[in-house]
Amino acid sequence: MGLKDKMLYLYCRHRPSKSHIQMATAFMPSAGYFGAAAFLALVYYTDWKIIAGYIPLYNTKFPKPEEKEKK
């Protein structure tokens, strides 16, 4: 029994019903918001300067490098 046959067996045996598909699609916006909040929490707690520099009000924590004046 090859990998393709095993995957086909699992798909046929555990095929999602219409109600399961409807519940999964209804959950997608909540999952997206949760993922975005988790990403922002990760950036906040790790001080990831590359990303945190673009967050309004939070980017004031990092000083901007001053450019040298040309003479």
C-alpha positions in Angstrom: 0.0 0.0 0.0 1.7 3.2 -1.2 1.4 6.7 0.3 -1.2 7.7 -2.3 -3.4 4.8 -1.4 -3.1 5.6 2.4 -4.0 9.3 1.8 -6.9 8.3 -0.3 -8.1 5.9 2.4 -7.9 8.5 5.1 -9.7 11.1 2.9 -12.5 8.7 2.0 -12.8 7.5 5.6 -12.8 10.9 7.2 -14.5 13.1 4.6 -15.9 16.3 6.2 -19.6 16.7 6.1 -21.4 19.9 4.9 -21.9 21.1 8.5 -18.2 20.6 9.2 -17.3 22.7 6.2 -19.8 25.4 7.2 -18.4 25.5 10.8 -14.8 25.8 9.4 -15.7 28.7 7.1 -17.5 30.5 9.9 -14.4 30.1 12.1 -12.0 31.6 9.5 -12.4 35.4 10.5 -11.9 34.6 14.2 -8.8 32.5 13.4 -7.4 35.4 11.3 -7.9 37.9 14.1 -6.4 35.5 16.6 -3.4 35.0 14.4 -2.9 38.7 13.9 -3.1 39.3 17.6 -0.6 36.5 18.3 1.8 38.0 15.7 1.5 41.5 17.3 2.1 40.0 20.7 5.2 38.2 19.4 6.5 41.4 18.0 5.8 43.3 21.2 7.5 40.8 23.5 10.5 40.2 21.4 11.1 43.9 20.3 11.5 42.9 16.7 12.8 46.3 15.5 12.3 45.7 11.8 8.5 45.1 12.2 7.9 47.2 15.3 9.3 50.3 13.6 6.1 50.4 11.5 3.6 50.2 14.4 2.2 53.7 15.1 3.0 55.1 18.6 5.1 52.1 19.4 7.9 53.1 17.0 8.8 56.1 19.2 10.6 53.6 21.5 13.3 53.3 18.9 15.4 56.4 18.2 15.8 57.4 14.6 19.4 57.6 13.4 20.4 61.2 12.7 21.9 61.8 9.2 25.2 63.6 9.0 24.9 67.1 7.6 26.7 67.7 4.4 29.2 70.6 4.4 
